[in-house]
Amino acid sequence: MIYVAGGTSFLGKRVVEKLLEDEKDIKCLFRSEAAKNKLLSLKEKYREKLNLASGNLYSADSLIYGLKGSDSAIYMIRLEYVEFVKNFIDAARKCGLKRAVFISSTTALLPTENKIKKLKLEAEDLIKRSGMVYTILRPTMIYGGEDDNNFYKMLNFIKKRGFFVIFGSGKNLIQPVYVDDVASAVSSVLGNPLTFKKTYEICGKNAIEYNEMLKIVRNKLKRNFRIIKLPIGTSKFAVNIYKKIVKKSDFNSDQIERMKIDKAYSYNEAQKDFRFSPIPFEEGIEKEISEAGL
Ligand SMILES: NC(=O)c1ccc[n+]([C@@H]2O[C@H](COP(=O)([O-])OP(=O)(O)OC[C@H]3O[C@@H](n4cnc5c(N)ncnc54)[C@H](OP(=O)(O)O)[C@@H]3O)[C@@H](O)[C@H]2O)c1
């Protein structure tokens, strides 16, 4: 039995589907009725294979019922919630569960310092010292499907407004990864001893310039749109003022600063150990556009 924490997330839902398609027995954590409802259609289809267990990562004890009897786990909650990681490891220890796959992110590799990176590394360190047989996967930005908060929002914006704003020259490299490729990676590493106690970068097939990505989007969307480029310095200044006026903005100047950083990675190790073979951005974005009917 595989215990899944974060099975109701954007990535988690694809991972759960993949495991069920592979005929695995799973037990999925949910913390609310709303979260449980997200799993109901799958529950109808896979009655025996999909089990549900209530619990909340705020409390290690609440996870014990679900973790008991599981032989491995997949943890897909943002690692920056370090207390949650501590609670999960604590509960796993109490249940004698040894094997777990954890989803981190390439934010942990950014060349500049920031709070999220620091917390993710702290959590990764806890995992490595937990005594568990871990595998840590660090995906880049994930896209695909309608609940993708990254590209789906962007595609919709372009379709509606006919323009898109970017910060900086657009010469920075990005390497987004298609959601099903991440789900396949999770499923492939779970029982693979070559991946035990290792950390892998999980990214798209090629790194591309942000400008190139926009060209691909234009071709695949079959929609011409204007690109407005704002200098990084001016944009940071404007966002700081905006944040002072609109206090609840979830956009900040750090995010703008990070846009000029190249985010290109190698998946050689993943290819070697579990034949990770991601699709190129052209293919992934075409799938996303057609699946979402854009
Ligand atoms: N999205 C990306 O582009 C991206 C990129 C790289 C790495 N990742 C990593 O991939 C993983 C999944 O990310 P995502 O963006 O798909 O997820 P997400 O939308 O952030 O979903 C968060 C998940 O955590 C659960 N959760 C939050 N607090 C909880 C609590 N107290 N107890 C139990 N469950 C709780 C949520 O359950 P509810 O359904 O109840 O809210 C949901 O299943 C994360 O580790 C993230 O860091 C994501």
Ligand as a Chemical Component Dictionary entry (heavy atoms), coordinates in Angstrom:
data_LIG
# 
_chem_comp.id                   LIG 
_chem_comp.type                 NON-POLYMER 
_chem_comp.pdbx_formal_charge   0 
_chem_comp.three_letter_code    LIG 
# 
loop_
_chem_comp_atom.comp_id 
_chem_comp_atom.atom_id 
_chem_comp_atom.alt_atom_id 
_chem_comp_atom.type_symbol 
_chem_comp_atom.charge 
_chem_comp_atom.model_Cartn_x 
_chem_comp_atom.model_Cartn_y 
_chem_comp_atom.model_Cartn_z 
_chem_comp_atom.pdbx_ordinal 
LIG N1  N1  N 0  3.392  23.628 -9.214  1  
LIG C1  C1  C 0  4.653  23.720 -9.611  2  
LIG O1  O1  O 0  4.992  24.362 -10.626 3  
LIG C2  C2  C 0  5.731  23.006 -8.816  4  
LIG C3  C3  C 0  7.054  23.117 -9.269  5  
LIG C4  C4  C 0  8.051  22.426 -8.584  6  
LIG C5  C5  C 0  7.732  21.666 -7.461  7  
LIG N2  N2  N 1  6.442  21.600 -7.023  8  
LIG C6  C6  C 0  6.157  20.786 -5.826  9  
LIG O2  O2  O 0  5.166  19.817 -6.135  10 
LIG C7  C7  C 0  4.370  19.560 -4.958  11 
LIG C8  C8  C 0  2.922  19.781 -5.302  12 
LIG O3  O3  O 0  2.777  21.128 -5.718  13 
LIG P1  P1  P 0  1.425  21.661 -6.359  14 
LIG O4  O4  O 0  1.701  23.027 -6.897  15 
LIG O5  O5  O -1 0.881  20.633 -7.241  16 
LIG O6  O6  O 0  0.555  21.669 -5.029  17 
LIG P2  P2  P 0  -0.356 22.717 -4.307  18 
LIG O7  O7  O 0  -1.372 23.190 -5.279  19 
LIG O8  O8  O 0  0.527  23.655 -3.564  20 
LIG O9  O9  O 0  -1.127 21.726 -3.283  21 
LIG C9  C9  C 0  -0.763 21.570 -1.972  22 
LIG C10 C10 C 0  -1.221 20.213 -1.419  23 
LIG O10 O10 O 0  -0.882 20.207 -0.041  24 
LIG C11 C11 C 0  -2.034 19.818 0.699   25 
LIG N3  N3  N 0  -1.965 20.406 2.033   26 
LIG C12 C12 C 0  -1.658 21.692 2.344   27 
LIG N4  N4  N 0  -1.703 21.848 3.691   28 
LIG C13 C13 C 0  -2.008 20.632 4.214   29 
LIG C14 C14 C 0  -2.190 20.149 5.543   30 
LIG N5  N5  N 0  -2.089 20.947 6.602   31 
LIG N6  N6  N 0  -2.491 18.836 5.715   32 
LIG C15 C15 C 0  -2.629 18.009 4.646   33 
LIG N7  N7  N 0  -2.480 18.411 3.365   34 
LIG C16 C16 C 0  -2.173 19.705 3.157   35 
LIG C17 C17 C 0  -3.191 20.367 -0.122  36 
LIG O11 O11 O 0  -4.398 19.746 0.272   37 
LIG P3  P3  P 0  -5.848 20.439 -0.006  38 
LIG O12 O12 O 0  -6.346 19.853 -1.295  39 
LIG O13 O13 O 0  -6.649 20.021 1.160   40 
LIG O14 O14 O 0  -5.651 21.926 -0.090  41 
LIG C18 C18 C 0  -2.719 19.969 -1.530  42 
LIG O15 O15 O 0  -2.952 18.594 -1.762  43 
LIG C19 C19 C 0  4.896  20.503 -3.878  44 
LIG O16 O16 O 0  5.850  19.803 -3.116  45 
LIG C20 C20 C 0  5.588  21.617 -4.679  46 
LIG O17 O17 O 0  6.627  22.264 -3.971  47 
LIG C21 C21 C 0  5.431  22.248 -7.676  48 
# 
loop_
_chem_comp_bond.comp_id 
_chem_comp_bond.atom_id_1 
_chem_comp_bond.atom_id_2 
_chem_comp_bond.value_order 
_chem_comp_bond.pdbx_ordinal 
LIG N1  C1  SING 1  
LIG C1  O1  DOUB 2  
LIG C1  C2  SING 3  
LIG C2  C3  SING 4  
LIG C2  C21 DOUB 5  
LIG C3  C4  DOUB 6  
LIG C4  C5  SING 7  
LIG C5  N2  DOUB 8  
LIG N2  C6  SING 9  
LIG N2  C21 SING 10 
LIG C6  O2  SING 11 
LIG C6  C20 SING 12 
LIG O2  C7  SING 13 
LIG C7  C8  SING 14 
LIG C7  C19 SING 15 
LIG C8  O3  SING 16 
LIG O3  P1  SING 17 
LIG P1  O4  DOUB 18 
LIG P1  O5  SING 19 
LIG P1  O6  SING 20 
LIG O6  P2  SING 21 
LIG P2  O7  DOUB 22 
LIG P2  O8  SING 23 
LIG P2  O9  SING 24 
LIG O9  C9  SING 25 
LIG C9  C10 SING 26 
LIG C10 O10 SING 27 
LIG C10 C18 SING 28 
LIG O10 C11 SING 29 
LIG C11 N3  SING 30 
LIG C11 C17 SING 31 
LIG N3  C12 SING 32 
LIG N3  C16 SING 33 
LIG C12 N4  DOUB 34 
LIG N4  C13 SING 35 
LIG C13 C14 SING 36 
LIG C13 C16 DOUB 37 
LIG C14 N5  SING 38 
LIG C14 N6  DOUB 39 
LIG N6  C15 SING 40 
LIG C15 N7  DOUB 41 
LIG N7  C16 SING 42 
LIG C17 O11 SING 43 
LIG C17 C18 SING 44 
LIG O11 P3  SING 45 
LIG P3  O12 DOUB 46 
LIG P3  O13 SING 47 
LIG P3  O14 SING 48 
LIG C18 O15 SING 49 
LIG C19 O16 SING 50 
LIG C19 C20 SING 51 
LIG C20 O17 SING 52 
# 
